[in-house]
Amino acid sequence: MADSLAELFRLHSQPDDFFEAVRPLGGQFPLGAKEMVALGQAYFERYPEKFVQRDLEEVRLGYRLTRFCLLEKALGNFPEEVKEFFRRAFEQPEAAAGLLESFRGSSQGEKIQEYFGQLQSSLSEIKSIVDELPKGMIKERFLGGLSTLFNISYLLKILISRTD
């Protein structure tokens, strides 16, 4: 087993393989500034930044990678059923209303406000770490992933408040 997300990324050449290796960790991995920089370095080793003829798919992959890792970390202490709801809602924001309706009928559904508040708090803590990263492409990728998480959080906030 690799000791860090950066090592896991180096071990798994395909992004989906990396995601499959990280998900079972349940968010129980270190992800401070040092670990973010190391993961960013591993990403740029595989996908070097080009200032001429940039590969936009590689840039999007960087955002997807950071979004995945940040969300998994933020969901670290949640019950599995709750993690799965939020994973699906963040992966498919266009389906969030239906996912929320289904989740409300689950055993954890009555606690959606509480879980959402915890998620927002975790994301805010993570943002403060990202803000401390040195300026550069690594920080840019993490900010890009984080901004998407905050945008989807805003959508979820509206949906949750409408049904309470």
N, C-alpha and C positions, 0 to 999 in steps of 0.2 A: 504494500500500500504506500502510495506517495505521501509525503509529509505536508504538502501544500497544494493549493489550487494551481500554482505555476507548474509544479512538477506533474500534476495530473494532466494539465493542458499539454505539456511536452510529451507525455506518454500516449495521448489519444490524438491521432491525426485528424479525425473527423469531429466537427463540433458536437454532433448528436451523441457520439461516443463519450465525449467529455461530459456532456450534460447527464448522461446515464451513470457515469462514474461519480459525479458530485451529488446528485439527488439523494442517494441512500445515506449520505452524511447528515441529512436532516438539518442543514444549516449550522451544524456543530463543527465549524472550522474557523480558524482565525482569519479575519478580514479587516485588519487595520491598514494604515497607510503603507507600511512596509510590504504587506502581502499584496495590496493593490498594485504597487509599483512592480513587484516581482511578476504578478500575473500580466500586467501590461508589457513588461519586457519580454515575457514568453510569447505573448501575442505578436509583438512586433518582430520577434525573431522569425516567426512563421510567415507573417504578413507585413513585410517592411513598408513603411510609409513612403509613398512616392508623391512628389509635389508636381510632377508632370505626368499626365495620363494616369491619374488616380483610379484605382479599382474601387468603384462605389460599393460593389458587393462585399468587398473586404472591410470597408468602413462600416457598412450595415451589420456585418458579422461582429465587429468589435462592439457595437452598441448592444447587439443581442447577447453577446457573451457577458458583458458587464451587467446588463439588465437581469439576466438569469442569476448570476452570482449574488448580486445585491438583494434580489427578491428572496432567494433561498436563505440568505443570512437573516433577513428581516423576519422570515417565517420560522426561524429556528426553534422556538419554544411552543409553537402551536400544535394542537392535536392534528393528526394526519388528515382527518376529514376536512378540517379548516384549511390546512395547507393546500389540499387539492382544490378546494373551492377558489382560493385566491390565485393559485397557479393558473387555473383555467380562465378566470376572469381577466388576468393580466395578459394571457396569451391570446385571448379572443374577446377583446373589449366590446366588439359589436354584439356579442352574445351575453353580455354581463347581466342584462335585465332578466333574461330567462334563467341564467345560472343562479342569480340571487333568489329568484322565486323558488327554484328547486331547493336551494340551500336552506331557506327559511323553514321548509318542511322537515329538515333533518334534525337529528338529536342535538346538534350544536347551533341550530338556526336562531334560537331566541337570544343568543349571545353575540349576534353579528355586530352590534354597535361596540361592544367591549373589544372584540377581536380587531375590528377596524381601527379603533383608537390605539390599540397596541401596535398595529402595523404602521400607522402614521407616525407614532413615536419612534419606532425602530428606524423607519426611513429617514426621519429627521436626524437621528443620531448618526446614521450612515452618511448623510449629506455633510455633516460637520467634519467627518473624516475626509471625504472627497474634497471639501473646500481647502483642506490643509495640504493636499498634494501639490508638488511643485508644478508650475505652469509647464505645459507641454502636451504632447499628443496623448499620453496616458491619462492625464487629467481630463482632456477633452473627451475621450471615449467614455470614461466613467460619468462625466457630466451629461453626456448624450443619453446614456442608458438610464441614468437617474431621472432626467427630465421626462422621459417617457413614462417611467413609473409614477411620477407625480401627476402627470396628465391623466393617466388611467385612474389614479387614486381620487382625483377630483370628480371624475365620472362616477366612480363607485360611491363617493360621498353623497352626490346628488341622488343616486338611485336608492341608497340606504335611507336617506332622510325622507324620501317620498313614500316609503312603505312603512315608516314608523308612525 
